[in-house]
Amino acid sequence: MIKNVNFKLISIAIIAFIFTSCKTESKSNSNSNPFEAQVDSILGLMTIDEKIGQLNLPVSGDITTGLGKSSDVGKKVQEGKVGGMFNIKSVEKIRAVQKIAVEESRLGIPLLFGMDVIHGYETTFPIPLGLSSTWDMELIEKTAQMAATEASADGINWTFSPMVDISRDPRWGRVSEGNGEDPYLGSRIAEAMVKGYQQDDLSQNNTLMACVKHFALYGAPEAGRDYNTVDMSKIRMYNEYLAPYKAAVDAGVGSVMASFNEIDGVPATGNKWLLTDLLRDDWGFDGFVVTDYTGIWEMMAHGMGDEEDVVALALNAGVDMDMAGDSPSAEAGFIKSLKGTLDKGMVTEADIDTAVKRMLTAKYELGLFDDPYKYCDSDRAKSEIFTEENRAFARKVGAESTVLLKNENNLLPLKKEGTIALIGPLANNAVNMAGTWSVATKQEKSNPFFAGLKTVVGDKSTILYAKGSNVDYDLDFEKRVTMFGKDIPRDGRTDKQLLDEALAIANKSDVIIAAIGESAELSGESSSVTNLQIPQAQKDLLNALLKTGKPVVLVLFTGRPLAIVDENENVPAILNVWFPGSEAGLAISDVLFGDVNPSGKLTATFPMNVGQVPIFYNHKNTGRPLHNKEGKFEKFKSNYLDVRNEPLYPFGYGLSYTTFDYSNFKLDKTAINFDGEITVSVDVTNSGDYDGKEVVQLYIRDIVGTVTRPIKELKGFEKVNIKKGETKTVTFKITIEDLKFYNSDLDFVAEPGKFHVFVGTDSTTEMMKEFELTK
């Protein structure tokens, strides 16, 4: 029961309840608010300090990210100066803080509790870039649903996910957190993640309110350097970057996080065009907007004014909640400066009220006013987190996310026999298996590669292990890429001693598995690089292993596309495993030995070298395109002197242990009007020796437009399971919606004319048919 009961608040709430439906469900993006009467009744009782408090989101200090820890949180909660908290973990801790809010503050308003639940909770799935490589929307949705079940069982009710930033630049470390380079695929994943977290019913205690981020354009920083300036035309924004955010909004996402970068010269956190005109007025979003960590204060460094200027700018732009604005390191934030801006007439109390209403509405939607402790069931915490069922699913997802990049002479799958050498700094390290942004993961419980390999092989093979090298020769660099408890300890031996041990076991073995690549924190936030190659110490190790003459399988750990030209030329088999999650060792081993046939496909282009970056499949032609299929250099054409235009591995690429043949590709008609549709069909035959899954991809090219159009755009895909020797017919529907784009007036239109439609196994497919859109 609530102590210090305010009977006025309760009386008004009861009256409002009589006249208003209190059904707590995930909102549609209309402008109606079923909780308006209840919210208004509470708002009428609040002081200005309590209103501003509802807009304050301090970090708990339990698990911290960003710049620092908040202090005196309990006292602020008691005084009504906190609207929510983030990165506090466990039912006991959350219940204790919630109790202060509802039993010791004047109005008893419950708190939100958020966390960076990015790719799983304690049961951790592959990093998002790896998840996207499954091309399996049902599976991706289930990972979000399972993460919501676990996190909500531990007291969390809000997640800062999904991140849907499109990125074409692998130098940017946060490419690991996104879904790759394509807006169509990114939109489908955004929808799946929002549905997985929210399940269309936020009243249930096993769902989370989702927060799509980072709005907007964060994935396109200049030079690939995190937090750097973003500058692009509106037509590019609309056609290439905004779609996944809008898809999340259309799916009913409850909240939106503003990005750090600027848009048209104004930081997103203070950009009224972005947060109000576009997000609310054009798209109809009616949830709340939260800043990223100290985002308001950082506008001062952008050059937007003093602490009161940036606070007013944020509120007037449409920000509702300030993350970490009360941090000691932040010189500006709502809790520190908003009241002063009100006194000076820089903001109005009506604008503050609007933001408070959105925060209170979110709490009603989550059912927190009905039961502030609904997420604090200790029995759930004991029985629903990191269960055997969840871990089994994580193992499956980890295997499904792997991408087979090369398999010369069918070296893979390996046989469970003989002696196998497992070598590399990532071969026996549990804490790196979950990858970046896995703050809730119990790293020590993750399944390392070595342990998983021994489990899957059993007594059928002898497994020999050696570290082989450090992550890199440069100790300072290694410290920077093994942060946040994800160390790969150096054991005091010299580089030569490590290599000699590796070569000794390699020479005793029938096959070598080299577990090398990036450490978990070599990608992620504030992990930008200018070198896209494997660290030199590991490259040297790999080359030494190749010189033994033994067959070598490269198991590549990475959070970004890498430039692995040398490895592609010299290593017979390459399996890209990203960071597979808490069951990594088992998942990788399942694929290596053929218990699972790899079916992942790249969602981000792998370049030949960093000089090609940014590189992506759906680019536009120049006026002087290079047309020869051999990629040979031609003077006065758009190409390089020193490298071909083509990437190392294209978007949509991924091999299998079996082979798939495409045939009988056809359209049911060659012309449609604006109300018509075309059925595209193709037969796909598994012509190899293994059952397998193929991602059948459909691309469209608009041949002539009033503005230039990409050479191809993904407009459909289907992942099909085909038994060996079996043929399946895959069909797609093309409608007017698939042909629309934003023109120079930013109208979403389809233009009559001819189109090419492509179907195949990746974005380089040349299987093409033509149709026409008529008026």
C-alpha positions in Angstrom: 0.0 0.0 0.0 1.1 3.6 -0.6 2.2 5.5 2.4 1.6 9.3 2.7 -1.5 8.8 0.6 -2.7 11.9 -1.3 -6.4 11.4 -1.2 -7.0 14.2 -3.7 -5.0 12.3 -6.3 -6.8 9.0 -5.6 -10.2 10.7 -5.8 -9.5 12.3 -9.1 -8.1 9.2 -10.5 -11.2 7.2 -9.5 -13.5 9.7 -11.1 -11.4 9.6 -14.2 -11.5 5.8 -14.2 -15.3 5.8 -14.3 -15.4 7.9 -17.4 -12.4 6.4 -19.2 -11.4 3.0 -20.3 -8.4 1.8 -18.4 -7.4 -1.1 -20.7 -3.6 -1.0 -20.8 -2.4 -2.1 -24.2 0.2 -1.1 -26.8 -1.0 2.1 -28.4 -1.5 2.6 -32.1 0.0 5.7 -33.5 -3.1 7.8 -33.4 -3.4 11.0 -31.4 -6.0 9.6 -29.0 -5.0 9.0 -25.5 -7.2 6.5 -23.5 -5.6 7.7 -20.3 -6.0 11.4 -20.8 -8.4 12.0 -17.9 -6.2 10.1 -15.5 -3.1 11.9 -16.7 -4.7 15.3 -16.5 -5.9 14.6 -12.9 -2.4 13.9 -11.8 -0.9 16.7 -13.7 -3.2 19.2 -11.9 -1.7 18.2 -8.6 2.0 18.5 -9.6 4.4 21.3 -8.7 6.7 22.5 -11.4 9.6 20.7 -9.7 7.6 17.4 -9.8 6.8 18.0 -13.4 10.4 18.5 -14.3 11.3 15.5 -12.2 9.2 13.2 -14.4 11.4 14.2 -17.4 14.6 13.2 -15.6 16.2 9.8 -16.3 19.4 9.3 -14.2 21.6 6.3 -14.5 21.4 4.1 -11.5 25.1 3.7 -10.9 24.6 -0.1 -10.8 25.7 -0.8 -14.4 27.0 2.4 -16.0 27.6 3.5 -19.6 28.8 6.7 -20.9 30.3 9.5 -18.9 29.7 8.8 -15.2 27.5 7.9 -12.3 24.6 9.8 -10.7 24.5 10.3 -7.0 21.8 10.7 -4.3 19.3 8.9 -6.5 17.2 7.7 -3.6 16.8 11.2 -2.3 15.8 12.5 -5.7 13.2 9.8 -6.1 11.7 10.7 -2.7 11.5 14.3 -3.7 9.8 13.5 -7.0 12.7 14.6 -9.1 13.1 11.3 -11.1 10.8 9.9 -13.8 12.7 6.7 -14.4 16.1 5.0 -14.0 18.2 2.9 -16.3 20.8 0.2 -16.0 19.7 -1.0 -12.6 19.4 -4.8 -12.5 17.5 -7.3 -10.3 14.1 -7.5 -8.8 15.3 -6.7 -5.3 17.0 -3.5 -6.3 14.3 -2.3 -8.5 11.6 -3.0 -6.0 13.5 -1.1 -3.4 13.7 2.0 -5.6 10.1 1.7 -6.8 9.0 1.5 -3.2 10.6 4.9 -2.5 8.8 6.4 -5.5 5.3 5.1 -4.8 5.4 5.0 -1.0 7.6 7.9 0.0 7.2 10.6 -2.6 4.4 13.1 -2.3 2.3 11.9 -5.3 3.4 8.2 -5.5 4.1 8.2 -9.2 5.9 5.0 -10.2 9.2 5.0 -12.1 10.2 3.5 -15.5 13.1 1.1 -15.4 15.1 0.9 -18.6 18.2 -1.0 -19.7 20.2 -1.6 -22.8 18.7 -5.0 -23.7 20.2 -5.0 -27.2 20.6 -8.6 -28.3 19.2 -10.6 -25.4 19.4 -10.3 -21.7 21.3 -12.9 -19.7 20.6 -15.3 -22.5 22.5 -13.5 -25.2 22.0 -13.8 -28.9 24.3 -12.8 -31.7 25.1 -9.2 -32.1 22.4 -7.4 -34.2 24.5 -7.4 -37.3 24.8 -11.2 -36.9 21.1 -11.5 -36.1 20.2 -9.6 -39.3 22.3 -12.1 -41.3 19.7 -14.8 -40.5 17.2 -13.0 -42.7 14.6 -14.8 -40.6 12.0 -12.4 -39.2 10.2 -15.0 -37.1 13.4 -16.0 -35.4 14.5 -12.3 -34.9 11.1 -11.5 -33.3 11.4 -14.5 -31.0 14.8 -13.3 -29.8 13.3 -9.9 -28.8 10.3 -11.7 -27.2 12.6 -13.9 -25.2 14.8 -11.0 -24.2 11.6 -9.2 -23.0 10.6 -12.2 -21.0 13.9 -12.4 -19.2 14.4 -8.7 -18.7 10.9 -8.1 -17.4 11.3 -11.0 -15.0 14.3 -9.1 -13.5 12.3 -5.9 -13.0 13.0 -4.1 -16.3 10.1 -2.6 -18.3 11.8 -0.5 -21.0 14.6 -1.3 -23.5 16.7 1.0 -25.5 16.3 -1.2 -28.6 16.0 -1.7 -31.5 18.8 0.2 -33.0 17.9 0.6 -36.7 20.6 3.0 -38.0 21.5 2.3 -41.6 25.3 2.2 -42.1 27.4 1.8 -45.2 30.7 2.5 -43.4 32.3 -0.4 -41.5 34.8 2.0 -39.9 32.0 3.0 -37.7 32.0 0.7 -34.7 28.3 0.7 -34.1 27.7 -1.0 -37.4 27.8 -4.1 -35.1 24.6 -2.9 -33.3 22.6 -2.3 -36.5 21.1 -4.4 -39.3 23.4 -3.5 -42.1 23.1 -1.3 -45.2 19.6 -1.8 -46.6 16.5 0.2 -45.7 14.0 -2.5 -46.8 15.6 -5.3 -44.8 16.2 -2.9 -41.9 12.5 -1.9 -41.9 11.4 -5.6 -41.7 13.8 -6.2 -38.8 12.6 -3.0 -37.0 9.0 -4.3 -37.2 10.0 -7.7 -35.9 12.0 -6.3 -33.0 9.2 -3.9 -31.9 6.6 -6.7 -32.1 8.9 -9.1 -30.2 9.5 -6.7 -27.3 5.9 -5.2 -27.1 3.8 -8.1 -28.3 0.9 -5.7 -29.0 0.1 -5.7 -25.3 2.2 -3.7 -22.9 -0.2 -4.6 -20.1 1.4 -8.0 -19.8 4.3 -8.2 -17.4 6.5 -10.2 -19.8 6.8 -7.4 -22.4 9.0 -4.4 -22.6 8.3 -0.9 -24.1 10.7 -0.6 -27.0 12.7 2.5 -27.9 13.8 2.8 -31.5 17.2 4.6 -31.9 19.1 6.6 -32.9 16.8 9.1 -34.5 18.1 9.9 -37.0 20.9 9.2 -39.5 23.4 8.3 -36.7 24.9 5.5 -38.9 26.4 7.9 -41.5 29.1 9.9 -39.6 31.8 11.6 -41.6 35.0 9.5 -41.8 33.2 6.7 -39.9 34.1 8.3 -36.6 31.5 7.9 -33.8 29.6 11.0 -32.7 30.9 12.8 -35.8 28.9 15.2 -38.0 26.3 13.8 -40.4 25.4 15.8 -43.5 23.1 14.6 -46.3 20.4 15.8 -48.5 16.7 15.4 -47.6 16.1 13.1 -50.6 18.8 10.8 -49.4 17.5 10.8 -45.9 14.0 9.8 -47.1 15.0 7.2 -49.6 18.0 5.5 -47.9 18.0 6.2 -44.1 14.6 7.0 -42.6 12.6 4.0 -43.6 13.5 1.7 -40.6 12.7 4.3 -38.1 9.3 4.9 -39.7 8.7 1.1 -39.8 9.2 1.0 -36.0 6.8 3.9 -35.5 4.2 2.2 -37.7 4.7 -1.0 -35.7 3.7 1.0 -32.6 7.0 1.5 -30.9 6.5 3.2 -27.5 9.5 5.5 -27.4 12.1 7.1 -29.6 15.7 8.0 -28.7 17.3 11.1 -30.3 20.7 10.7 -31.9 23.9 12.6 -31.1 24.5 13.9 -34.6 23.2 17.0 -36.4 20.6 17.1 -39.1 20.7 20.1 -41.5 23.0 21.9 -39.0 20.9 21.4 -35.9 21.7 18.5 -33.5 18.9 15.9 -33.4 18.3 16.5 -29.7 17.3 20.1 -30.5 15.9 19.6 -34.0 12.2 20.5 -34.1 11.9 19.6 -37.7 13.0 16.0 -36.9 11.3 15.4 -33.5 8.0 17.3 -34.1 7.4 18.1 -37.8 8.6 14.7 -39.1 8.2 12.3 -36.2 4.9 13.5 -34.7 3.1 15.6 -37.4 4.0 13.6 -40.5 4.4 10.1 -39.0 1.8 10.3 -36.3 4.1 9.1 -33.4 2.4 9.7 -30.0 4.9 8.1 -27.7 7.7 9.9 -25.9 11.2 11.0 -27.0 14.2 10.4 -24.8 17.7 11.8 -25.4 20.8 9.7 -25.6 23.3 9.9 -22.7 23.8 13.6 -21.8 22.6 14.5 -25.3 21.2 17.9 -24.2 24.5 19.0 -22.6 26.4 17.9 -25.6 24.6 20.5 -27.8 26.8 23.1 -26.1 29.9 21.5 -27.7 28.0 21.6 -31.0 27.8 25.3 -30.6 24.1 25.7 -29.8 24.5 28.0 -26.8 24.8 27.9 -23.0 23.1 25.5 -20.6 19.7 27.3 -20.7 19.8 27.7 -24.5 20.3 24.0 -25.1 17.7 22.9 -22.5 15.1 25.2 -24.1 16.1 24.0 -27.6 15.5 20.4 -26.6 12.1 20.9 -25.0 10.9 23.1 -27.7 12.0 20.6 -30.3 10.0 17.8 -28.8 12.3 16.0 -26.2 10.3 14.6 -23.3 12.9 12.9 -21.2 16.5 13.7 -20.5 18.9 10.8 -20.1 21.7 11.4 -17.6 21.1 15.2 -17.6 21.7 15.2 -13.9 25.1 13.5 -14.2 27.9 15.4 -12.5 29.8 15.5 -15.8 26.8 17.2 -17.6 26.6 21.0 -17.3 23.1 21.1 -18.7 19.9 19.1 -18.4 16.2 19.4 -17.6 16.7 18.9 -13.9 19.4 21.5 -13.7 18.2 24.3 -16.0 14.6 23.8 -17.2 13.0 25.8 -14.4 15.3 28.7 -15.1 14.4 28.7 -18.8 10.7 28.7 -17.7 11.3 31.7 -15.5 12.9 33.5 -18.4 10.2 32.7 -20.8 12.3 30.5 -23.0 9.8 27.7 -22.6 6.2 27.5 -21.5 4.7 25.5 -18.8 2.3 24.1 -21.4 5.2 22.6 -23.3 6.5 21.1 -20.0 3.0 19.7 -19.4 2.9 18.1 -22.8 6.1 16.2 -22.1 4.9 15.2 -18.6 1.7 13.9 -20.1 3.6 11.7 -22.5 5.7 10.2 -19.6 2.6 9.6 -17.4 0.8 8.0 -20.4 3.7 5.6 -20.9 3.4 4.5 -17.3 -0.3 4.0 -17.6 0.3 1.9 -20.8 2.7 -0.3 -18.8 0.2 -0.8 -16.1 2.4 0.8 -13.5 -0.3 2.8 -11.9 -2.4 -0.3 -11.4 0.5 -2.3 -10.0 3.9 -0.5 -9.7 5.5 -3.8 -8.7 4.2 -5.9 -11.6 7.7 -6.5 -12.8 9.0 -7.4 -9.4 8.1 -11.0 -9.1 11.0 -12.9 -7.6 9.6 -16.2 -8.6 9.8 -15.2 -12.3 13.4 -14.0 -11.8 14.3 -17.4 -10.5 12.6 -19.4 -13.2 12.5 -17.4 -16.4 16.1 -16.2 -16.9 18.9 -18.1 -18.6 16.9 -21.2 -18.7 17.9 -24.4 -20.6 15.1 -23.7 -23.1 16.4 -20.2 -23.7 20.0 -21.3 -24.0 19.0 -24.0 -26.6 17.3 -21.3 -28.7 20.4 -19.1 -28.4 22.5 -22.0 -29.7 20.2 -22.3 -32.6 20.2 -18.6 -33.4 24.0 -18.5 -33.2 24.3 -21.2 -35.7 21.7 -19.6 -38.0 23.6 -16.3 -38.0 26.9 -17.7 -39.3 27.9 -16.9 -42.8 30.1 -19.3 -44.9 32.3 -17.0 -46.9 34.5 -19.6 -48.5 34.7 -23.4 -48.7 37.3 -24.6 -51.2 37.1 -28.2 -52.1 34.3 -28.7 -49.6 36.7 -28.7 -46.6 33.7 -28.0 -44.4 31.8 -29.6 -42.8 34.6 -31.2 -40.8 34.5 -34.9 -39.8 34.4 -35.8 -36.1 37.6 -37.8 -36.2 41.3 -37.5 -35.9 43.1 -34.7 -34.2 42.0 -31.1 -34.4 44.1 -28.1 -33.5 42.1 -25.1 -32.1 44.3 -22.1 -32.2 43.8 -18.4 -31.6 43.2 -15.7 -28.9 39.4 -16.1 -29.3 39.4 -19.9 -29.1 39.1 -20.2 -25.3 37.7 -16.9 -24.0 34.1 -16.9 -22.6 33.8 -13.2 -21.9 34.2 -12.1 -25.5 31.6 -14.5 -27.0 28.6 -12.3 -26.4 30.1 -9.3 -28.3 29.6 -5.7 -27.6 26.5 -4.2 -25.8 25.8 -7.2 -23.7 25.5 -5.4 -20.3 23.2 -7.9 -18.7 25.1 -11.0 -19.8 26.8 -13.1 -17.2 30.0 -13.3 -19.3 31.5 -16.0 -17.2 28.6 -18.3 -18.1 29.0 -17.9 -21.8 30.1 -21.0 -23.7 33.6 -20.5 -25.1 34.6 -22.0 -28.4 36.9 -24.6 -26.9 34.3 -26.0 -24.5 31.7 -26.1 -27.2 34.0 -27.9 -29.6 34.8 -30.6 -27.0 31.1 -31.0 -26.2 30.0 -31.4 -29.9 32.9 -33.7 -30.8 32.8 -35.8 -27.7 35.3 -38.7 -27.7 35.3 -38.9 -31.5 38.2 -36.5 -32.0 41.2 -35.3 -30.0 41.2 -31.5 -29.5 44.5 -29.7 -29.0 44.4 -26.0 -28.0 46.9 -23.1 -28.1 46.3 -19.4 -27.8 48.8 -18.7 -30.6 49.0 -15.0 -30.3 47.7 -12.0 -28.4 44.9 -9.9 -29.9 47.6 -7.5 -31.3 51.2 -6.7 -30.7 50.3 -3.3 -29.4 49.5 -3.6 -25.8 47.8 -0.1 -25.5 45.6 -0.9 -28.5 44.7 -4.3 -27.0 43.7 -2.6 -23.7 41.3 -0.3 -25.7 39.6 -3.2 -27.4 39.2 -5.5 -24.4 37.3 -3.2 -22.0 34.2 -3.6 -19.8 35.3 -7.0 -18.3 36.0 -8.5 -21.7 39.7 -9.1 -21.3 41.9 -11.6 -23.2 44.7 -11.8 -20.7 48.3 -11.9 -21.8 50.1 -14.8 -20.0 53.6 -13.4 -19.9 55.0 -15.4 -22.8 56.7 -13.8 -25.7 55.1 -13.7 -29.2 57.5 -16.3 -30.4 56.7 -18.7 -27.5 53.0 -18.4 -28.2 53.6 -19.1 -31.9 55.9 -22.0 -31.3 53.3 -23.7 -29.0 50.7 -23.2 -31.7 52.9 -24.6 -34.4 53.8 -27.6 -32.3 50.2 -28.7 -31.9 49.3 -27.7 -35.5 52.0 -30.2 -36.7 50.4 -32.9 -34.6 46.9 -32.3 -36.1 44.9 -33.3 -39.1 43.2 -30.0 -39.5 43.6 -26.5 -37.9 40.8 -24.3 -36.8 42.0 -20.7 -36.4 39.8 -18.7 -34.1 40.8 -15.1 -34.8 39.5 -11.7 -35.6 38.1 -8.8 -33.5 37.7 -8.8 -29.8 34.2 -8.0 -28.6 34.9 -4.3 -27.9 36.9 -3.7 -31.1 33.4 -2.9 -32.5 30.6 -1.1 -30.8 30.2 2.4 -29.4 33.2 4.6 -29.6 35.1 1.8 -31.4 35.8 3.4 -34.8 38.8 2.3 -36.8 40.7 3.2 -39.9 42.1 -0.3 -40.5 39.6 -2.9 -41.5 42.1 -5.8 -41.5 42.5 -8.5 -38.9 45.0 -7.3 -36.2 48.6 -8.0 -37.4 49.6 -10.4 -34.6 46.7 -12.7 -35.6 47.4 -12.3 -39.4 50.9 -13.4 -38.7 49.7 -16.4 -36.7 47.3 -17.4 -39.5 50.0 -17.1 -42.1 52.3 -19.3 -40.0 49.5 -21.9 -39.7 49.0 -21.9 -43.4 52.7 -22.7 -44.0 52.4 -25.9 -42.1 50.5 -27.3 -45.2 47.7 -28.6 -43.0 44.1 -27.6 -44.0 43.1 -24.5 -42.2 39.6 -23.3 -41.3 39.3 -19.6 -40.4 36.6 -19.0 -37.8 36.3 -15.3 -38.0 35.0 -13.2 -35.1 34.0 -9.7 -36.1 31.5 -7.0 -35.4 31.9 -5.3 -38.7 32.7 -6.1 -42.4 36.5 -6.6 -42.7 38.9 -6.3 -45.6 40.1 -9.9 -45.7 41.5 -10.1 -49.2 44.6 -12.0 -48.2 42.6 -14.5 -46.1 40.2 -15.1 -48.9 43.0 -15.8 -51.3 45.0 -18.2 -49.1 42.7 -19.8 -46.5 40.6 -22.7 -47.9 37.6 -22.2 -45.6 36.2 -19.1 -43.9 33.3 -19.2 -41.5 32.2 -15.7 -40.3 30.6 -16.2 -36.9 30.2 -12.6 -35.8 29.9 -12.8 -32.0 27.3 -15.6 -31.6 26.2 -15.0 -28.0 26.1 -16.9 -24.7 26.1 -20.3 -26.5 28.8 -19.4 -28.9 31.0 -22.5 -28.6 28.2 -24.9 -29.2 26.6 -22.8 -32.1 29.9 -22.5 -34.0 30.7 -26.2 -33.5 27.3 -27.2 -34.7 28.1 -25.5 -38.0 31.7 -26.7 -38.3 30.7 -30.3 -38.2 27.5 -30.1 -40.3 24.9 -30.6 -37.6 23.6 -27.2 -38.9 24.1 -26.2 -42.5 25.1 -22.5 -42.6 22.4 -20.3 -44.1 23.4 -16.8 -43.1 23.7 -14.0 -45.7 25.6 -10.8 -45.4 23.6 -7.7 -44.7 26.6 -5.4 -45.1 29.1 -5.4 -47.9 32.7 -6.5 -47.2 35.2 -4.2 -49.0 38.4 -5.0 -50.7 40.1 -2.4 -48.6 39.2 0.7 -46.5 39.7 3.0 -49.5 36.5 1.7 -51.1 34.5 2.8 -48.1 31.6 3.7 -48.0 30.6 0.8 -50.2 27.1 -0.6 -50.6 25.2 -2.6 -53.2 22.3 -0.2 -53.9 24.4 2.7 -55.2 23.6 4.9 -58.1 25.3 5.0 -61.5 27.5 7.9 -62.4 27.5 9.4 -65.9 30.6 7.4 -66.6 29.9 3.9 -65.1 32.4 1.1 -65.6 30.5 -1.5 -67.6 33.0 -4.2 -68.4 32.1 -7.3 -66.4 35.8 -8.1 -65.7 36.1 -5.0 -63.6 39.2 -4.0 -65.6 40.4 -0.4 -65.3 39.3 2.0 -67.9 40.6 5.6 -68.1 37.9 8.3 -67.8 35.5 5.9 -66.2 34.4 5.8 -62.6 37.0 3.4 -61.1 40.2 3.1 -59.1 43.7 2.7 -60.4 44.7 0.2 -57.8 41.6 -1.9 -57.0 38.4 -3.0 -58.7 35.1 -1.4 -57.9 33.5 -4.6 -56.7 33.6 -5.6 -53.1 35.2 -8.7 -51.7 31.8 -10.1 -50.7 28.6 -8.4 -51.8 25.4 -7.7 -49.9 23.2 -10.8 -49.6 26.2 -13.2 -50.1 26.6 -16.4 -48.2 27.5 -20.0 -49.1 26.0 -23.3 -48.0 27.3 -26.9 -47.7 24.8 -27.7 -50.4 24.1 -26.0 -53.8 21.0 -24.3 -55.0 20.0 -24.0 -58.6 17.5 -21.3 -59.9 15.2 -22.0 -62.8 11.8 -21.2 -64.4 12.0 -17.5 -63.4 8.9 -15.8 -64.6 6.4 -12.9 -64.2 2.7 -13.6 -64.6 2.4 -10.3 -66.6 4.7 -7.8 -68.1 2.6 -4.6 -67.4 0.5 -3.3 -64.6 -1.3 -0.1 -63.8 -1.3 1.6 -60.4 -3.9 -0.8 -59.0 -2.4 -4.0 -60.3 0.2 -6.5 -59.1 2.7 -8.8 -60.6 3.4 -12.3 -59.3 7.1 -13.3 -59.6 8.0 -17.0 -59.3 11.2 -19.0 -59.4 12.0 -22.6 -58.8 14.8 -23.3 -56.4 16.4 -26.8 -56.4 18.7 -28.2 -53.8 21.2 -29.9 -56.1 23.7 -30.8 -53.4 24.2 -33.4 -50.8 22.8 -31.7 -47.7 19.4 -30.3 -46.6 19.7 -26.6 -46.4 18.1 -23.2 -46.2 18.3 -20.6 -49.0 17.5 -16.9 -48.8 15.8 -16.1 -52.1 16.2 -12.4 -52.8 14.2 -10.1 -55.1 15.6 -6.8 -56.4 14.0 -4.1 -58.5 15.5 -1.3 -60.6 13.6 1.7 -61.8 15.2 2.3 -65.2 14.2 6.0 -65.7 13.1 8.4 -63.0 12.7 12.2 -62.5 15.5 11.7 -60.0 18.4 9.2 -60.3 17.6 5.8 -59.0 19.8 3.0 -57.5 21.1 0.2 -59.7 19.1 -2.3 -57.6 16.9 -2.2 -54.5 15.9 -5.1 -52.3 12.1 -5.4 -52.3 11.5 -9.0 -51.1 13.1 -12.0 -49.7 12.1 -15.4 -48.4 14.2 -18.0 -46.4 13.2 -21.5 -47.5 14.2 -24.9 -46.2 14.8 -27.3 -49.0 15.8 -30.9 -48.7 18.5 -32.3 -50.9 17.1 -33.2 -54.3 13.9 -31.1 -53.6 12.6 -28.2 -55.7 10.4 -25.4 -54.2 8.7 -22.7 -56.0 9.1 -19.3 -54.4 6.7 -16.5 -55.2 6.7 -12.7 -54.6 4.1 -10.0 -55.2 5.1 -6.7 -56.7 2.6 -3.8 -56.1 2.7 -0.1 -56.6 4.1 0.3 -53.0 7.3 -1.6 -54.1 7.9 0.9 -56.8 7.5 4.1 -54.8 10.3 6.5 -53.8 10.7 10.1 -52.6 11.1 12.5 -55.5 12.8 16.0 -55.3 9.6 17.4 -53.7 9.8 14.6 -51.1 6.5 13.2 -52.4 6.3 9.4 -52.1 5.4 8.4 -55.7 5.7 5.7 -58.3 6.4 6.9 -61.9 5.2 5.1 -65.0 7.9 3.4 -67.0 10.0 0.3 -67.3 11.4 -1.7 -64.4 13.8 -4.6 -64.1 13.2 -7.3 -61.5 16.0 -9.6 -60.4 15.9 -12.8 -58.4 18.8 -14.7 -57.0 21.1 -15.8 -54.2 22.7 -12.4 -53.6 22.7 -8.8 -54.8 24.9 -9.5 -57.8 22.3 -11.8 -59.4 21.8 -11.2 -63.2 18.6 -13.2 -63.5 16.4 -10.4 -64.8 12.9 -9.8 -66.3 11.3 -6.6 -67.4 7.9 -5.1 -66.8 6.2 -1.8 -67.2 4.1 0.4 -65.0 1.4 2.2 -67.0 -0.7 5.2 -66.1 
